[in-house]
Structures are given as C-alpha cells and as structure tokens.
Amino acid sequence: MGKIKYPKFIVLLSTATLIFTLTGCTYIGTNKSAQIVSSSVLENPDSHITRTSFNTPQNIDLLRQQLITYYNSGGYEEALQQVGNEAMEYLKSCKNTPGKLAIVFDIDETTLSNWTYEKDTDFGFSNETWTKYKEKEICTPIKPSLELYKQALKQNVTVFFITASKENNRTCYEANLKKAGYTKWEEVMFEPTDSHFALAEEFKSSMRKEITEKGYRIILNIGDQYSDLSGGYADRCFKLPNPFYFIP
C-alpha cells in the first residue's frame, strides 16, 4: 500500500504556531501541541501509521482546502479554458457542415458557475439553501462556454440547454442565463417536477434524442458531468472539469 500524499497549503499563522512537514502533509499546531510531536516521528513519519486492510479516503477537511486552493490559484479557470479552446476549435471546423445543426449546453458548472454557493455551504447541499441561492439569480457565466455560445449563434447553430433541475425552477434559471449573457436559445429543457428518472444520464440522453427527432444534428454537447454526455445523440462531447460535486 503506497503512501497517501497531501498537498501543502499556504496558511496565515500566529507567532505561537509552528509548522511541521509530515510525509508531505502540513501539520499545524500551537507551541504546546508541537512539543508532543517527537523527533522520532519527524525522522520516521511512517512509524506511527498502522496499516489497514482498506485504503483510507483523504481527510475531508484537506479535500475542501484543496478545492479552494485549486479555484483560487487559477488552475480551475485554466482547465476550463483548455476544454473551451478545444470545443471552440471543433465548432469552427463545423462551419460548412450540412444540415440543421444544434449545440447542447448543460447549465450548472457548464454555463453558470455556482462557486459562491459551494464555498458558502462548505461544499454541502440542501434543497432549501439551493433554492434560495438560485432565486437570487447571481450565478456568473463560465467564460469559455459563453464564448462558445456566442460563436454558435454566429454560425447559426441552434442552441439548446438541458438541465436535470426541475421544471419549477425555470423562472430563476432562465432569468439568470439572460443576466449572464445567454439571451437567445431554442429551448431550455428541464426535468419535469414529478418525474422519476433514476439517473440524470437517462433524462439528458432522452432530451437529446428528442432534439434529433425534431430534425436537428447535435454537432457538439458540452457539460461538466459524464452524465451530461453519455447516452449518445451528439457528434462530439466535451467535458469541463468539476471536482466540486458528482451527479450520476
């Protein structure tokens, strides 16, 4: 079983705080607590680790710090732009593609960012807090997706949005899309309020099928979850990074 390695974080410390590096993990404690960290542990950090039959998941507090560091460092934005650039290159290559062309966008973490909610809720979720947040209509655009959206309109590619959010959220979602710069589309497809799809993948692939049955050829489908993309009915799919949550 290999060592679990944790990233180091830059932290602000009081003068009474000491830092020790243990197998790549930053240990933070007061002078008093630091005294109990023996020199033998610092010299041989594996000496206090008991091996178990299962790999221990990474500490959730460290994971939260990793997510915040990833976002604040610009790494997330850079990764978004890399995918966006590839999608843009492909979209432009379709200028002479015949047929009734369409592009499909997911919404949350694809066209609209919910970073404020994620950070403020410590990466938790509840229907109550989510609804209140969405009603504020303060989501900001994912810039590479907004650029892709504008290019699609220039090429006369019909725009569809598909979200697994329920139909009763339509008003705030559509208002927020417009505020963020997505002002024109053919349709925003919401999951019916009383639907019982076991997986988001099932709903989204059925909506793409419906689009193709209307005579459209979906040349590009972009989302942040694999469930946004799997199930077919699109020529090319592009996945944006999203380490903040997972939807099957």
BELZI-V663410 format. One record per pair of residues at least 24 apart in sequence whose C-alpha atoms are under 7 Angstrom apart, sorted by the first residue. I is the first residue (numbers start at 1). GAP is how many residues later the second one is. Records with the same first field share a line. If there is no record, write none. Layout:
BEGIN
I=GAP + GAP
END
This chain:
BEGIN
79=162
80=64 + 160 + 161
81=63
83=155 + 157
84=60 + 61
87=151
88=60
95=60
99=118
100=115 + 116 + 117
101=56 + 57 + 115 + 116 + 117 + 118
102=55 + 56 + 57 + 114 + 115 + 116 + 117
103=54 + 55 + 56 + 57 + 115 + 116 + 117 + 118
104=55 + 56 + 57 + 58 + 116 + 117 + 118
105=55 + 56 + 57 + 116 + 117 + 118
106=55 + 56 + 57 + 116 + 117 + 122
107=54 + 55 + 56
109=115
110=32 + 35 + 113 + 114 + 130
111=30 + 31 + 34 + 35
112=27 + 28 + 29 + 30
113=26 + 27 + 28 + 29
114=25
134=38
135=37
137=35 + 38 + 39
138=38
139=37
140=40
141=39
158=27 + 28
159=26 + 27
160=25 + 26 + 27 + 28
161=26 + 27 + 28
162=26 + 27 + 28 + 42
163=26 + 27 + 28
164=26 + 27 + 36
165=25 + 26
166=24 + 25 + 26 + 27
167=24 + 25 + 26
168=25
199=49
200=27 + 48
201=26 + 27 + 29 + 30 + 47
204=24
205=26 + 27
208=25
209=24
END
